[in-house]
């Protein structure tokens, strides 16, 4: 890739929709410059998650691009939520057109 592209760490969080406000507050606290939230469907260790009733048993996918250090903080802050909620998070290094 071209060295003129910005570099960052893409963090993707997939979890229960009831976490949306808490996740947005966490991203604000960590000074993430932005995020994208989308509805998500799928299946995993917590069973099939179809979101057939609005706001109940639904999942969201939250995507944000941050520094590696902030991604470390974000993932650490998410760990306690896994005890109560269906939630996974992962990250990868990315290059692209973002600030």
C-alpha positions as a Python dict, from the first residue, in 0.01 Angstrom:
ca = {
    (1, 'X'): (0, 0, 0),
    (2, 'X'): (102, 357, -52),
    (3, 'X'): (277, 533, 235),
    (4, 'X'): (49, 833, 180),
    (5, 'X'): (-244, 642, 331),
    (6, 'X'): (-335, 680, 698),
    (7, 'X'): (-267, 384, 928),
    (8, 'X'): (-480, 276, 1222),
    (9, 'X'): (-636, -15, 1405),
    (10, 'X'): (-987, -119, 1305),
    (11, 'X'): (-1184, -254, 1602),
    (12, 'X'): (-1507, -440, 1534),
    (13, 'X'): (-1741, -512, 1824),
    (14, 'X'): (-2040, -741, 1776),
    (15, 'X'): (-2276, -750, 2069),
    (16, 'X'): (-2626, -716, 2199),
    (17, 'X'): (-2810, -402, 2091),
    (18, 'X'): (-2876, -311, 2456),
    (19, 'X'): (-2504, -225, 2477),
    (20, 'X'): (-2525, 49, 2214),
    (21, 'X'): (-2539, 348, 2451),
    (22, 'X'): (-2269, 203, 2675),
    (23, 'X'): (-2043, 139, 2374),
    (24, 'X'): (-2095, 490, 2239),
    (25, 'X'): (-2006, 636, 2581),
    (26, 'X'): (-1694, 420, 2595),
    (27, 'X'): (-1583, 533, 2249),
    (28, 'X'): (-1640, 895, 2349),
    (29, 'X'): (-1439, 843, 2670),
    (30, 'X'): (-1154, 696, 2466),
    (31, 'X'): (-1178, 990, 2225),
    (32, 'X'): (-1247, 780, 1916),
    (33, 'X'): (-1290, 1022, 1626),
    (34, 'X'): (-1589, 827, 1492),
    (35, 'X'): (-1769, 497, 1464),
    (36, 'X'): (-2025, 312, 1254),
    (37, 'X'): (-2310, 107, 1400),
    (38, 'X'): (-2501, -150, 1194),
    (39, 'X'): (-2759, -417, 1276),
    (40, 'X'): (-2605, -765, 1280),
    (41, 'X'): (-2744, -1117, 1245),
    (42, 'X'): (-2570, -1448, 1282),
    (43, 'X'): (-2502, -1749, 1498),
    (44, 'X'): (-2232, -1837, 1746),
    (45, 'X'): (-2170, -1976, 2091),
    (46, 'X'): (-2467, -1778, 2228),
    (47, 'X'): (-2699, -1932, 1970),
    (48, 'X'): (-2872, -1789, 1666),
    (49, 'X'): (-2932, -1413, 1684),
    (50, 'X'): (-3195, -1310, 1433),
    (51, 'X'): (-3336, -994, 1585),
    (52, 'X'): (-3690, -1093, 1505),
    (53, 'X'): (-3840, -858, 1765),
    (54, 'X'): (-3722, -498, 1739),
    (55, 'X'): (-3491, -412, 2028),
    (56, 'X'): (-3500, -761, 2177),
    (57, 'X'): (-3241, -1030, 2118),
    (58, 'X'): (-3080, -820, 1845),
    (59, 'X'): (-2714, -762, 1776),
    (60, 'X'): (-2520, -465, 1648),
    (61, 'X'): (-2178, -433, 1489),
    (62, 'X'): (-1974, -130, 1592),
    (63, 'X'): (-1670, -35, 1385),
    (64, 'X'): (-1411, 226, 1477),
    (65, 'X'): (-1057, 308, 1370),
    (66, 'X'): (-826, 411, 1653),
    (67, 'X'): (-460, 395, 1750),
    (68, 'X'): (-315, 65, 1869),
    (69, 'X'): (-296, 205, 2222),
    (70, 'X'): (-663, 303, 2220),
    (71, 'X'): (-759, -36, 2079),
    (72, 'X'): (-579, -197, 2375),
    (73, 'X'): (-779, 22, 2615),
    (74, 'X'): (-1104, -49, 2434),
    (75, 'X'): (-1058, -426, 2437),
    (76, 'X'): (-968, -421, 2808),
    (77, 'X'): (-1280, -216, 2888),
    (78, 'X'): (-1497, -465, 2695),
    (79, 'X'): (-1375, -778, 2878),
    (80, 'X'): (-1606, -739, 3182),
    (81, 'X'): (-1912, -710, 2957),
    (82, 'X'): (-1861, -1064, 2827),
    (83, 'X'): (-1971, -1206, 3163),
    (84, 'X'): (-2323, -1069, 3112),
    (85, 'X'): (-2370, -1008, 2739),
    (86, 'X'): (-2313, -1186, 2411),
    (87, 'X'): (-2014, -989, 2280),
    (88, 'X'): (-1707, -1043, 2067),
    (89, 'X'): (-1448, -792, 1956),
    (90, 'X'): (-1148, -812, 1729),
    (91, 'X'): (-901, -580, 1563),
    (92, 'X'): (-672, -554, 1267),
    (93, 'X'): (-424, -303, 1131),
    (94, 'X'): (-562, -104, 837),
    (95, 'X'): (-449, 160, 591),
    (96, 'X'): (-684, 390, 407),
    (97, 'X'): (-844, 729, 367),
    (98, 'X'): (-939, 833, 720),
    (99, 'X'): (-819, 1070, 986),
}
